[in-house]
Amino acid sequence: MTAQFPAETSADGAFVRQPYQFQGRFGGSGPYPAQAGRYRLYVSLACPWAHRAIIVRSLLGLEETLPMSVVFPVRDERGWELPEHDRPDGFRFLSEAYLRTDPDYTGRFTVPCIWDTVRGEIMTNNYPDITLDLETRFGAFVRPGAPDLYPERLRPEIDALNAVVYQDVNNGVYRAGFAASQERHAEAVTALFARLDDLEERLTWQRYLVGDQLTEADIRLFTTLVRFDAVYVGHFKCNLRRLVEYPALWAYARDLYQRPAFRGSVSFDHIKRHYYLTHPKLDPSGIVPLGPLTDWEAPHHRESLP
């Protein structure tokens, strides 16, 4: 079985994220239609990619439509483990779901993933598509009054912004943290903070990233920001500045956090234990820091922004 924590790097020391093998699209009226209870979402509260799906599921009111199971935050060479009381599909480790779907699978056993209970297989582990499918293909199950997180008129701008935020911020912290050379680390950190500076300027004058409403773009940025000072500054050496040193970004992050769907999805305990106890090459002592002490409930004063 493939060990789950070593990072892959290129010959010049750059972090390389593996491609995601299961990329089926679900929902709508296609071969994998939107059906209440058919699919199960497997997540880790520590993982920023899974965190997106947790927030979207809550904002859209899909809790009854899409059951969710949460793995333990610390994994070993066997991969993500499920608590004994939460094994509805009969497997203890998420790796069993991957190997049940494809006995020859040799990649990493990642979250989030969607399990199709009808076919008994993983539908997708391609995290960028999971939230988009929930936002565009489950309309019949979305609660009344739920926000349109991917409005058609804003999709070109959302997609363009998501692309650069992914490259420099979402994946940028991993490119910095798992770089195997000083040059690749410096390259990633420089791009990361240049992008954060741009976002700081953008959010100084507007409440949300795109348009005048909460969108998919805000959710994707939030899951990195909420982990930034807790793990990325120290564990991944992204320490040119902390989030709390960016007035607009820090207020923006609190603005989002203080909404129930965001606040209820954040577990700093899971986040810190996962990062500091799962990457022994980065933190061989296995000590989980007590801090930082930051007040996520402090007033953000962003209500008046356009």
Helices and strands as residue ranges (DSSP letters): E 39-43, H 48-59, E 68-70, H 94-101, E 113-116, E 121-124, H 127-137, G 139-141, G 152-154, H 155-165, I 166-170, H 172-177, H 182-205, H 216-227, I 228-232, G 243-245, H 247-257, H 260-263, H 268-278
